[in-house]
Amino acid sequence: MGVNWTRRETHSCGGFVMALAAVIFSCLLIGVTGQDGQAMTAEEKSKIREQILEMFDHAYNSYMDYAYPADELMPLSCRGRVRGLEPNRGDIDDSLGKFSLTLIDSLDTLVLLNKLDEFEEAVRKTVRDVRLDNDIVVSVFETNIRVLGGLLGAHVMADVLKQRGERMQWYRDELLHMAKELGYRLLPAFNTTSGLPYPRVNLRYGVVNPLSRTGTESDTCTACAGTMILEFAALSRLSGDTIFEEHARKAMDVLWEKRQRGSDLVGTVINIHNGDWVRRDSGVGAGIDSYYEYLMKAYILLGDKVYLERFNTHYSAIMKYISQPPLLLNVHMHNPTVNVRSWMDSLLAFFPGLQVLRGDLKPAIETHEMLYQVTKQHNFLPEAFTTEFRVHWGQHPLRPEFAESTYFLYKATGDPYYLKVGQSIVEKLNAHARVPCGFAAVQDVRTGTHEDRMDSFFLAEMFKYLYLLFSEKSQLPIDIDDYIFTTEAHLLPVSLSTTQPSCHTNNTEPQAHEDDLFSYSCPSAQTLFPNNPTFAKTIRDGYKYLTGVGRAQQASSVRGIELPLHDTGLEPVEFLKSMGISLTPLTELISASQGSASQDSQKGVFKLKLVAEVSQTPEHEEVVPLIVQLISPPFLGRTVLTAGPAKFGMDLTKQEHGVKGSIVKSVPYMACGPIENAVELQGHIALALRGDCMFAAKARRLQEAGAIGVIFIDHREGSSSAETPLFQMVGDGEPTDDITVPLVFLFSKEGATLTAALQEHHNVDVLLLPKEKQLGKEKPEKLNIKFRLAKEGELAEGETESTTIQLVLEQSESTTERDTEAASLIGDNQKTCTFTQKDPENSP
């Protein structure tokens, strides 16, 4: 159906128009039959749906049997994770508040999956057992979306079931009362000068209380401050207490006011007291993601046009600067034409689903297809992956965002292709994550090793989206179109827009950007798919072999090789070049040999499918160790770090006194983009982190910025020269004669020593030179020792007792005849022996 949204004008406090109940889904469903997949039969979908129910039972029952009332299940240990009893995992443990997190997060999932008996029993357990006043410091963000959202979603479901007169007749809004109590326990976090909340709060003592053990933080992430409005507004409108919505709205206002006015982008981390940006990189993944999501969904849930205006403004900026189809790359909010990193995190997988809500399906299809290709390559989305689709961080904690976007795209297109994608998610979870006590997170997608972790969001989100994907509306216990999903997939009724008129004072000034087709309307089938049911397929086809997986082998006169280099730690090109192998991209050779006509079949990113030509190199090329010697006070040459050399740049072995300079960190630290602190680097030695681009590319940028030398630091934690052999950095295949500054490489542990010194002393001078020329190292003097046999007390001419060491040889009774004979031979002749220690300065 091509139904348009009703344009909502909110001229007065009472002039709200009810949000359309079908705003999300029914206006999107188009009924397209894809051409790259047969439509699934009802029996096939039913079979997968039953499989999903069995998987949920396995996960939920494992939690209830082995972990409850603990917050989470440890599926490898088959026991509950109780904070304080298990090794601290850092910030990740801030989700745990000793409030049976997984149970609360799963409540409305039980209803959606038609497990109504289990839901009623779980609500009874929650009301009876869960306490919210524990003396424990928790994340405001995580507690809001998981616990407050879980209580509200469960209350709404309990109320619906009670009104039907069949179940929950005993229920007296206990979950809503718990939600209100929790809301008041989170409110102290908003006690800041800006209105942005503290990132953590003590459930019993708040923030400023001396017993709270928190309140010293000065920063929070954008998503942490901007992902409160749905839950807090719903709490206000369900309870009649406006204080919650007011605080959440204020936080949203501050983030909007603090956006970069030139680009309309926001940063990742902000100071909660003065509103200054701490991290200015801008994207749609971790740290920002759900802020954008909640702007759009606040409009849908609350009927407030202000949120839509703000979302549209941000969305235009995202599509202008961050979206580089099919990629979504972080940029600098003040200079948005500059990419700040060349990798993406898995949390951005939610964004195609958000684009569906806005009606912008083409980029949603493109990015989703890219993500699907990555899952084909690695089974799951790695926590982060590069623009070349290599693993950056290998973990996969069973995140649901890809399944979420798959569901939204299916609802928008009706294309059975997305059912096949959903089926692959189900199969991979069973094949690679299922364990006897539930489902375990994947520690590294490259090895398939597991982590003793099953986060609550796995039950709250993953099974909802998968079950909905394979279900018809008539098979669900509620009308799903009457609800909006929170970022944790909890269900809030869109009817809340009329529950309580909101006299808002936040205004969005008119923006210069032009409204597009979907600024105020639901996507239309005729606009998105104008008499062309294969439209979605034509978009996907351009990205189908993006990672090289599944590509049919092409006959070619050029022979390609594929090398498994993901575990070496060396950049693949550098690794091969160090072995004497020069590389040429396959596309270049084919283009040259066969012409551009055949190049189309080879377009795309190739995972190390390169043509190799072996060149003559010595069988063994000795790596001359270099050093970075800290010579400024208080080090004075006593701290010496072993470093590796480069095959290009200044040859330090030919510099008599090395190269001296003060060290300055490059900005960006990876040095893979334009250097932002060139003025500071002028005349200094630059520090740059390894990774994301070639050593030669970094060196050129830093040399052009005025650096007189470069120290590269390994990005792999824990590496050290004591455990890893030194290697020579190599170029990028291009001539490197233009690079004239000295280049050295430090492993991670040595690099940490250097950066710690810089952080503590701010001005640190170093000397780069070969290890054999280490400054201050004493040169051993040659010592000639002469031996002369003489009678005891007999001195040669010129000898005095003070300068003579006398060794007295005494013949013992046990001396053998052979010893006596040897002594007589020596005694007949005076011998002179010279012992000389090699001087390393003159050693080869």
C-alpha positions in Angstrom: 0.0 0.0 0.0 1.2 3.5 -0.8 -0.4 5.3 2.1 1.0 8.7 3.1 1.5 9.8 6.6 -0.9 12.5 7.7 1.1 15.7 8.1 0.9 16.6 11.7 0.7 20.3 12.7 0.9 20.9 16.4 -0.1 24.5 16.9 -1.4 24.2 20.5 -1.1 22.1 23.6 -4.3 20.4 22.8 -4.1 20.3 19.1 -2.4 16.9 18.7 -3.4 14.5 16.0 -3.2 10.9 17.0 -0.2 9.1 15.5 -1.3 6.7 12.9 -1.4 3.2 14.3 -0.1 1.7 11.1 2.6 4.3 10.7 5.5 1.9 10.7 4.5 -1.2 9.0 1.2 -1.3 7.2 2.1 1.7 5.1 5.4 0.1 4.1 4.3 -3.4 3.1 4.5 -3.6 -0.6 4.3 -7.2 -1.5 7.2 -7.4 -3.9 8.3 -10.8 -5.0 12.1 -10.8 -5.4 13.7 -12.5 -8.3 16.8 -13.8 -6.5 14.8 -16.0 -4.2 11.7 -18.2 -4.4 8.8 -17.0 -2.1 8.7 -19.1 1.0 5.7 -21.3 1.5 3.6 -21.0 4.7 4.9 -24.4 5.8 8.5 -23.3 5.4 7.9 -20.2 7.4 6.1 -22.1 10.1 9.0 -24.6 10.4 11.5 -21.8 10.9 9.1 -20.0 13.3 9.0 -23.2 15.4 12.7 -23.5 15.3 13.0 -19.9 16.6 10.6 -20.8 19.4 12.7 -23.8 20.4 15.9 -21.6 20.4 14.2 -19.1 22.6 13.1 -21.8 25.0 16.6 -23.1 25.1 18.1 -19.7 26.0 15.3 -18.6 28.3 15.0 -21.9 30.2 18.8 -22.1 30.6 18.8 -18.6 32.2 15.9 -19.6 34.5 17.4 -23.0 35.4 21.0 -22.0 35.8 21.2 -18.3 36.5 18.0 -16.7 37.9 17.8 -14.5 39.9 21.3 -13.4 38.7 21.4 -10.7 36.0 22.7 -12.8 33.2 23.6 -16.3 32.3 27.2 -17.5 31.8 26.4 -20.2 29.2 29.8 -22.0 29.2 29.9 -22.2 33.0 26.1 -22.9 33.3 25.7 -20.4 36.2 24.6 -16.9 36.8 26.7 -13.8 36.5 26.6 -11.9 39.8 28.4 -8.6 39.9 31.2 -8.7 42.4 31.5 -12.5 42.4 33.0 -12.7 38.9 36.1 -10.9 37.6 35.3 -7.3 36.7 34.8 -6.7 33.0 34.9 -2.9 33.2 32.1 -0.8 31.8 30.3 -3.8 30.4 29.4 -4.8 34.0 27.6 -1.4 34.5 24.5 -3.1 33.0 24.3 -5.4 36.0 22.3 -4.1 39.0 21.3 -7.3 40.8 17.8 -6.8 39.5 17.4 -10.0 37.4 18.2 -8.1 34.2 17.6 -10.9 31.8 14.2 -11.7 33.2 12.9 -8.1 33.0 14.4 -7.7 29.5 12.6 -10.8 28.3 9.1 -10.1 29.6 7.4 -8.6 26.5 9.3 -11.1 24.3 7.3 -13.9 26.1 4.1 -12.2 25.1 5.1 -11.6 21.5 6.1 -15.3 21.2 2.7 -16.4 22.5 4.2 -17.8 25.7 1.5 -16.3 27.9 1.7 -18.8 30.8 5.4 -18.2 31.1 4.8 -14.4 30.9 2.3 -14.4 33.8 4.7 -16.5 35.9 7.6 -14.2 35.0 5.7 -11.1 36.1 4.8 -12.7 39.4 8.6 -13.5 39.9 9.5 -9.9 39.0 7.0 -8.4 41.4 7.9 -10.8 44.2 11.7 -11.0 43.9 13.2 -8.0 42.1 14.6 -5.1 44.2 15.5 -1.8 42.7 17.2 -0.1 45.7 20.5 -2.0 45.6 23.7 -0.2 46.7 25.2 -0.6 43.3 26.5 1.7 40.5 24.8 1.1 37.2 24.8 2.7 33.7 22.0 5.2 33.4 21.7 4.4 29.6 21.6 0.6 30.0 19.3 0.6 33.0 16.9 2.9 31.1 16.7 0.9 27.9 16.8 -2.6 29.4 15.1 -2.4 32.8 12.9 0.7 32.7 12.0 -0.2 29.1 11.4 -3.8 30.0 9.1 -2.9 32.9 7.1 -0.5 30.8 6.8 -2.9 27.9 5.7 -5.7 30.2 3.2 -3.4 32.0 1.6 -2.5 28.6 1.4 -6.2 27.7 0.0 -7.1 31.1 -2.6 -4.4 30.8 -3.6 -5.6 27.3 -4.0 -9.2 28.5 -6.0 -8.1 31.6 -8.4 -6.0 29.5 -9.2 -9.1 27.4 -10.5 -10.7 30.6 -8.6 -14.0 30.1 -5.3 -13.5 32.0 -3.6 -11.3 34.5 -6.8 -10.5 36.4 -4.7 -10.2 39.6 -2.5 -7.5 38.1 -2.7 -4.0 39.7 -0.1 -2.0 37.8 2.7 -3.4 39.9 5.2 -3.2 37.0 4.3 0.4 36.4 4.9 1.2 40.1 8.3 -0.5 39.8 9.0 1.5 36.7 8.2 4.7 38.5 10.4 3.8 41.4 13.3 3.1 39.0 12.6 6.4 37.2 13.0 8.3 40.4 16.2 6.4 41.2 17.6 7.4 37.8 16.6 11.1 38.1 19.6 12.2 40.3 21.8 11.6 37.2 20.2 14.6 35.6 21.4 16.9 38.4 24.0 18.7 36.2 24.4 22.3 35.1 23.7 21.4 31.5 20.8 19.0 31.9 22.8 16.1 30.3 22.8 13.1 32.7 25.7 11.6 34.4 26.6 8.3 32.8 26.3 6.3 36.1 24.1 6.4 39.2 23.9 4.5 42.4 20.5 3.0 42.7 20.4 3.6 46.5 22.4 6.7 47.0 22.1 8.6 43.7 25.1 10.7 42.5 26.2 13.4 44.9 25.8 11.3 48.1 29.3 10.5 49.6 28.2 6.8 49.6 27.3 6.8 45.9 30.8 5.9 44.7 30.1 7.9 41.5 29.5 11.4 40.3 33.1 12.2 39.4 32.5 11.6 35.7 32.6 14.7 33.4 31.7 13.0 30.1 29.0 10.9 28.6 28.3 9.6 25.1 25.8 11.2 22.8 23.6 8.1 22.7 23.8 7.8 26.5 22.2 11.2 26.9 20.0 11.1 23.9 18.4 7.7 24.4 16.0 8.5 27.3 13.0 10.2 25.7 11.0 7.1 24.7 11.1 5.4 28.1 10.9 8.6 30.2 8.1 10.1 28.2 6.2 6.8 28.3 6.6 6.7 32.0 5.3 10.2 32.4 2.3 9.6 30.2 1.5 6.3 31.8 2.0 7.5 35.4 0.8 11.1 35.0 4.1 12.4 36.4 5.6 14.8 33.9 9.1 15.2 35.5 10.6 12.3 33.6 9.6 13.5 30.1 10.8 17.0 31.1 14.3 15.8 32.0 14.7 13.6 28.9 13.4 16.4 26.7 15.9 18.8 28.2 18.8 16.5 27.4 17.6 16.2 23.8 17.4 20.0 23.6 21.0 20.3 24.8 22.4 17.9 22.2 20.5 19.7 19.5 21.8 23.1 20.6 25.4 21.7 20.7 25.4 20.3 17.2 27.9 21.7 14.8 26.0 24.4 13.0 28.0 24.2 9.9 27.6 20.4 9.3 24.5 19.7 11.5 26.4 16.7 13.0 27.1 15.8 16.6 30.2 14.3 18.2 30.5 11.1 20.1 31.4 12.2 23.6 30.2 15.4 25.4 31.0 17.1 28.7 28.0 16.9 30.9 28.8 20.1 32.8 29.6 22.7 30.1 28.4 20.9 26.9 31.8 21.0 25.2 32.5 18.1 22.8 35.2 15.8 24.0 35.3 13.5 21.0 34.4 15.1 17.7 34.2 12.1 15.5 30.7 11.7 14.1 29.0 8.6 12.7 25.9 6.5 13.1 27.4 3.6 15.1 28.6 3.2 18.7 28.3 6.3 20.9 25.7 8.1 18.7 23.4 5.5 17.1 20.3 5.6 19.2 20.2 9.4 19.5 19.2 9.6 15.9 16.9 6.6 16.3 15.1 8.3 19.2 14.5 11.5 17.4 12.6 9.7 14.7 10.8 7.4 17.1 9.9 10.2 19.5 8.0 11.8 16.7 6.1 8.6 16.0 5.4 7.9 19.7 4.7 11.3 21.0 3.4 13.2 17.9 5.8 16.1 18.4 6.9 17.6 15.1 10.0 19.1 16.7 11.7 15.7 16.9 11.0 15.1 13.2 12.4 18.4 12.2 15.6 17.7 14.1 15.8 14.2 12.7 15.4 15.4 9.1 18.1 18.0 9.7 20.6 15.4 11.0 19.6 12.9 8.4 20.4 15.3 5.6 23.8 15.8 7.1 24.4 12.0 7.5 23.5 11.3 3.9 25.7 14.2 2.8 28.9 13.4 4.8 28.7 10.0 6.5 26.9 7.8 4.0 29.3 6.6 1.3 27.2 3.8 -0.1 27.3 1.1 0.9 29.6 2.3 3.7 28.8 4.5 6.7 32.1 6.1 7.8 32.9 8.4 10.7 33.9 11.9 9.9 35.1 14.9 11.9 32.0 16.9 12.9 33.8 20.3 12.2 35.4 19.1 9.0 33.0 16.5 7.7 34.8 15.9 4.4 37.5 14.1 6.3 37.1 10.4 7.4 38.5 9.9 10.8 38.8 6.1 10.5 38.6 3.4 7.9 36.6 0.9 9.9 33.0 0.5 11.0 31.4 -1.0 14.1 28.6 -3.5 14.1 26.2 -1.2 16.0 25.6 0.8 12.8 23.7 -2.3 11.4 20.5 -0.8 12.9 20.7 2.2 10.5 19.1 0.5 7.5 16.1 -0.2 9.7 15.9 3.4 10.6 16.2 4.4 7.0 13.2 2.2 6.3 11.2 4.1 8.9 12.0 7.3 7.0 11.3 5.7 3.7 14.8 6.0 2.2 15.0 2.4 1.0 17.7 2.5 -1.6 20.6 3.3 0.8 19.0 1.0 3.3 19.1 -1.9 0.8 22.7 -1.0 -0.1 24.1 -1.0 3.4 22.2 -4.0 4.5 23.5 -6.0 1.5 27.0 -5.0 2.4 26.5 -6.2 6.0 25.0 -9.4 4.7 28.1 -10.1 2.6 30.3 -9.5 5.7 28.2 -12.1 7.6 28.7 -14.5 4.7 32.4 -14.1 5.1 32.6 -14.3 8.9 29.3 -16.0 9.9 28.5 -13.0 12.1 29.2 -9.3 12.0 32.5 -8.7 13.8 32.3 -6.0 16.4 34.3 -3.8 14.0 35.5 -4.4 10.4 37.5 -2.3 7.9 36.4 -0.8 4.7 38.1 -3.7 3.0 35.9 -6.0 5.1 38.7 -7.4 7.2 38.2 -8.0 10.9 39.2 -5.1 13.1 37.7 -6.4 16.3 36.7 -10.0 16.2 34.1 -10.3 18.9 30.4 -10.9 18.3 28.3 -10.7 21.4 25.1 -11.9 19.6 24.0 -8.4 18.7 20.5 -8.2 17.1 20.9 -5.0 14.9 21.4 -6.9 11.7 18.3 -9.0 12.3 16.4 -5.8 13.2 17.2 -4.2 9.8 16.4 -7.4 8.0 13.0 -7.5 9.6 12.3 -3.8 8.7 13.4 -4.3 5.1 11.2 -7.3 4.7 8.2 -5.4 6.1 9.0 -2.6 3.7 9.5 -4.7 0.5 7.8 -8.0 1.1 10.8 -9.4 -0.7 11.4 -13.1 0.3 15.1 -12.5 -0.1 15.1 -11.1 3.4 13.4 -14.3 4.7 16.4 -16.1 3.3 18.7 -13.7 5.1 16.7 -14.3 8.3 17.0 -18.0 7.8 20.8 -17.7 7.6 20.9 -15.9 10.9 18.9 -18.7 12.6 21.1 -21.4 11.1 24.4 -19.6 12.1 23.2 -19.0 15.6 22.4 -22.7 16.0 25.6 -23.8 14.3 28.1 -21.4 15.8 26.7 -20.0 19.0 24.5 -22.7 20.6 26.0 -24.5 23.6 24.4 -26.9 26.1 23.4 -24.0 28.5 22.1 -21.5 26.1 23.9 -19.4 23.4 27.4 -18.1 23.9 28.9 -14.9 22.5 31.6 -15.4 19.9 35.0 -14.2 21.1 36.6 -14.1 17.7 34.6 -14.7 14.5 37.8 -15.8 12.8 38.4 -18.8 15.1 34.8 -19.3 16.3 35.9 -19.5 20.0 33.2 -18.7 22.5 33.0 -16.2 25.4 31.2 -17.1 28.6 28.5 -14.5 28.0 24.8 -14.3 27.0 23.7 -10.7 27.2 20.1 -9.9 28.0 19.5 -8.1 24.7 19.8 -11.4 22.9 16.5 -12.5 24.5 14.9 -9.0 24.4 15.7 -8.3 20.7 17.0 -11.1 18.6 14.1 -13.5 19.1 11.5 -10.7 18.7 12.8 -9.7 15.3 13.4 -13.2 14.0 9.9 -14.4 15.1 8.2 -11.4 13.6 10.1 -11.9 10.4 8.5 -15.3 9.9 5.0 -14.5 11.3 1.8 -13.1 9.8 -0.1 -10.5 11.8 -2.9 -12.9 12.4 -0.4 -15.2 14.2 0.5 -12.6 16.8 -1.2 -12.0 20.2 -1.2 -8.2 19.6 -1.5 -5.9 16.6 2.1 -5.1 16.2 1.3 -1.9 14.2 0.0 -0.3 17.3 3.4 -0.2 18.9 6.8 1.3 18.4 10.0 -0.5 19.2 12.5 1.1 21.7 16.2 0.6 20.9 16.0 -2.5 23.2 12.9 -3.7 21.2 10.5 -3.1 24.0 6.9 -2.3 22.9 5.4 1.1 23.6 1.9 2.0 22.2 1.8 4.8 19.7 -1.5 5.9 21.3 0.6 7.7 23.9 0.7 10.7 21.6 -2.9 11.5 22.7 -2.5 10.4 26.3 -1.2 13.7 27.6 -0.7 16.9 25.6 2.7 18.2 26.0 3.2 22.0 26.2 6.7 21.9 24.9 8.9 24.9 24.6 11.7 23.4 22.6 11.6 24.8 19.1 13.6 24.0 16.0 14.6 27.0 14.0 13.9 26.6 10.3 16.7 24.9 8.4 18.2 25.7 5.1 18.0 22.1 3.8 15.1 21.2 1.4 12.5 18.7 2.4 12.6 15.7 0.3 9.9 13.2 -0.7 9.9 11.4 2.6 10.4 14.3 5.1 6.7 14.0 6.2 5.3 11.0 4.4 5.2 7.3 4.6 7.1 5.7 1.7 5.0 5.0 -1.3 5.2 1.7 -3.2 4.7 3.5 -6.5 7.5 5.9 -5.7 10.0 3.3 -4.4 9.1 0.5 -6.8 7.5 2.2 -9.9 5.9 -0.8 -11.6 9.1 -2.7 -11.1 9.1 -5.5 -8.5 12.7 -6.3 -9.1 13.9 -2.8 -8.0 15.3 -4.0 -4.7 17.2 -6.8 -6.4 18.8 -4.4 -8.9 20.1 -2.4 -6.0 21.5 -5.4 -4.2 23.2 -6.9 -7.2 25.8 -4.2 -7.3 27.0 -5.3 -3.8 26.5 -9.0 -4.0 30.1 -10.0 -4.3 31.5 -7.0 -2.3 33.7 -9.2 -0.1 34.5 -11.7 -2.8 32.5 -14.5 -1.1 30.3 -16.4 -3.5 31.8 -14.9 -6.7 31.8 -17.3 -9.6 35.3 -18.1 -10.8 36.1 -16.1 -14.0 38.3 -17.6 -16.6 41.4 -15.4 -17.0 44.9 -15.6 -18.4 46.0 -14.0 -15.1 46.4 -16.4 -12.3 45.1 -15.1 -8.9 46.2 -16.3 -5.5 44.4 -16.0 -2.2 46.5 -15.9 0.9 45.3 -16.6 4.5 47.1 -13.6 6.2 44.5 -12.5 8.8 46.4 -13.9 11.8 49.9 -12.5 11.0 49.5 -9.1 12.5 51.6 -7.7 9.7 49.8 -5.7 7.0 49.4 -8.3 4.2 51.1 -6.2 1.6 54.0 -5.5 3.9 54.3 -9.1 4.9 54.5 -10.3 1.3 56.9 -7.6 0.3 59.2 -8.6 3.2 59.4 -12.0 1.6 60.3 -10.5 -1.8 56.9 -10.7 -3.4 55.6 -7.7 -5.3 51.9 -7.3 -5.8 49.6 -5.9 -8.4 45.8 -5.6 -8.0 44.1 -8.1 -10.3 41.9 -5.4 -11.8 44.9 -3.5 -13.1 46.4 -6.5 -14.8 43.1 -7.6 -16.4 42.4 -4.0 -17.5 45.8 -3.8 -19.1 45.7 -7.2 -20.7 42.1 -7.5 -21.8 40.8 -4.0 -21.9 38.1 -2.3 -20.0 35.4 -4.5 -21.4 36.3 -7.3 -19.1 37.0 -5.2 -16.1 33.4 -4.9 -15.0 33.4 -8.6 -14.0 36.3 -7.9 -11.7 35.1 -4.8 -10.0 34.8 -4.6 -6.2 37.1 -5.2 -3.3 39.2 -8.3 -3.5 40.3 -10.0 -0.3 44.0 -10.4 -1.1 43.4 -11.8 -4.5 46.5 -10.4 -6.0 49.0 -11.4 -8.7 52.4 -12.2 -7.2 55.8 -12.0 -8.8 58.8 -13.3 -6.9 61.9 -11.1 -7.0 65.4 -12.0 -6.1 66.3 -11.3 -2.5 69.0 -12.5 -0.2 68.2 -15.7 1.6 68.7 -14.0 4.9 68.6 -10.3 5.4 69.7 -9.2 8.9 67.4 -6.7 10.6 69.6 -4.1 12.3 68.0 -3.2 15.6 67.5 0.5 16.3 66.6 2.2 19.6 64.5 5.1 20.8 66.5 6.6 23.7 64.8 9.1 26.1 67.4 11.7 26.8 65.4 14.6 28.5 65.1 14.8 32.3 64.3 12.7 34.3 65.3 9.9 31.9 68.7 11.2 30.8 69.4 8.3 28.5 68.6 5.6 31.0 65.3 4.5 29.2 66.1 2.7 26.0 63.5 1.1 23.8 64.3 -1.5 21.1 62.9 -0.5 17.7 62.7 -1.9 14.2 63.9 -0.2 11.1 62.3 0.6 7.7 63.5 -0.2 4.2 62.9 3.4 3.2 63.4 6.8 4.7 66.7 8.0 6.3 69.3 5.2 6.9 70.1 5.7 10.6 73.1 3.4 10.4 74.8 6.1 8.3 74.1 8.9 10.8 77.0 9.3 13.2 75.0 10.8 16.0 71.4 9.7 15.1 68.4 12.0 15.0 67.3 14.0 18.0 63.9 15.7 18.6 60.9 16.1 20.9 58.0 13.8 20.3 54.4 14.8 19.5 51.4 12.6 18.9 49.9 12.8 15.4 46.3 13.8 15.1 44.7 11.6 13.9 46.8 9.1 15.7 46.5 6.6 12.8 47.8 9.3 10.4 45.7 7.9 7.6 43.9 11.1 6.9 44.9 14.8 6.7 47.1 15.8 9.7 45.2 18.2 11.9 48.1 19.2 14.2 50.7 20.1 11.5 51.8 23.2 13.4 52.6 21.2 16.5 54.5 18.6 14.5 56.8 21.1 12.8 60.4 20.2 13.7 59.4 17.4 16.0 59.3 13.6 15.8 55.8 12.3 15.3 54.2 9.4 17.1 51.7 7.4 14.9 49.7 4.2 15.6 50.1 1.3 13.2 47.1 0.2 11.1 44.4 1.2 8.7 46.8 2.3 6.0 50.4 1.7 4.9 53.5 2.8 6.7 54.6 4.8 3.6 51.3 6.6 3.4 51.6 7.7 7.0 55.2 8.7 6.6 54.5 10.9 3.6 51.7 12.7 5.4 53.7 13.3 8.5 56.8 14.4 6.6 54.6 16.9 4.6 53.3 18.2 7.9 56.9 19.0 9.0 57.8 16.1 11.2 61.6 15.3 11.3 61.1 11.7 12.1 58.3 9.2 12.8 57.9 6.6 15.5 55.3 4.0 14.6 53.7 2.1 17.5 52.1 -1.3 17.1 48.3 -1.4 17.5 48.2 -5.0 18.8 48.0 -5.0 22.6 50.7 -6.8 24.4 53.3 -7.2 21.6 56.9 -6.6 22.6 60.4 -6.9 21.2 61.2 -9.5 23.8 58.6 -11.9 22.3 58.3 -10.9 18.7 61.1 -10.8 16.2 61.9 -7.3 14.8 61.0 -6.8 11.1 61.7 -4.1 8.6 58.8 -1.8 7.5 58.4 -1.8 3.7 56.8 0.6 1.3 53.5 0.5 -0.5 54.7 -0.5 -3.9 55.3 3.0 -5.1 58.7 4.7 -5.2 59.6 5.8 -1.7 62.6 8.1 -2.6 60.5 11.1 -1.5 60.5 9.9 2.1 63.6 11.2 3.7 62.9 11.3 7.4 64.0 8.5 9.8 61.3 5.9 10.6 61.3 3.4 13.5 58.8 0.9 14.8 58.0 0.1 18.4 56.0 -2.8 19.6 53.0 -2.2 21.9 54.8 -2.5 25.3 57.7 -0.3 24.3 55.2 2.1 22.7 53.2 2.3 26.0 56.4 3.3 27.9 57.0 6.1 25.5 53.4 7.4 25.4 53.2 7.2 29.2 56.3 9.3 29.5 54.8 11.8 27.1 51.6 12.0 29.1 53.4 12.5 32.4 56.1 14.9 31.3 54.6 16.5 28.2 58.0 17.4 26.8 60.1 14.4 26.0 63.2 14.4 23.9 64.4 11.2 22.2 67.3 10.1 20.1 66.8 7.7 17.2 69.9 5.7 16.4 71.2 2.1 15.9 71.4 0.1 19.0 75.2 -0.3 18.7 75.6 3.5 18.9 73.5 3.9 22.1 74.3 7.2 23.8 76.1 6.9 27.2 77.0 3.3 26.8 80.5 2.8 28.1 82.9 1.5 25.5 85.0 -1.3 27.0 88.7 -0.7 26.9 91.1 -3.2 25.6 93.0 -4.8 28.4 96.3 -6.6 27.7 97.3 -9.2 30.3 100.8 -10.7 30.1 101.6 -13.9 31.9 105.2 -14.7 33.0 106.4 -17.6 35.1 108.7 -16.6 37.8 109.7 -17.6 41.2 107.7 -16.3 44.1 108.6 -12.6 44.8 110.8 -12.3 41.7 109.9 -9.1 39.8 110.9 -8.2 36.2 112.5 -4.9 35.4 110.0 -2.0 35.8 107.5 -4.1 37.8 106.4 -3.1 41.3 104.4 -5.1 43.7 101.5 -2.6 43.5 101.0 -3.1 39.8 101.7 -6.8 39.6 99.1 -9.6 40.2 100.9 -12.7 41.2 99.4 -16.1 40.7 101.2 -18.6 42.9 101.2 -22.2 41.5 101.5 -24.8 44.2 102.1 -28.5 43.4 99.7 -30.6 45.4 100.4 -34.1 46.5 97.8 -35.4 44.1 99.5 -33.8 41.1 99.8 -36.4 38.4 102.8 -37.0 36.4 101.1 -35.5 33.4 100.4 -32.2 35.3 104.1 -32.1 36.4 105.2 -32.6 32.8 102.9 -29.8 31.6 104.1 -27.4 34.3 107.7 -28.0 33.3 106.9 -27.3 29.7 105.3 -24.0 30.6 108.1 -23.1 33.0 110.7 -23.4 30.3 109.2 -20.6 28.3 107.7 -17.2 29.2 104.3 -16.8 27.5 102.4 -13.6 26.8 98.6 -13.7 26.4 96.4 -10.8 25.3 92.7 -10.7 26.0 90.7 -8.2 23.9 87.0 -7.5 24.3 85.3 -6.6 21.0 84.2 -2.9 20.8 80.6 -2.9 19.5 81.0 0.6 18.0 83.5 -0.9 15.5 81.8 -4.2 15.1 80.3 -5.2 11.8 
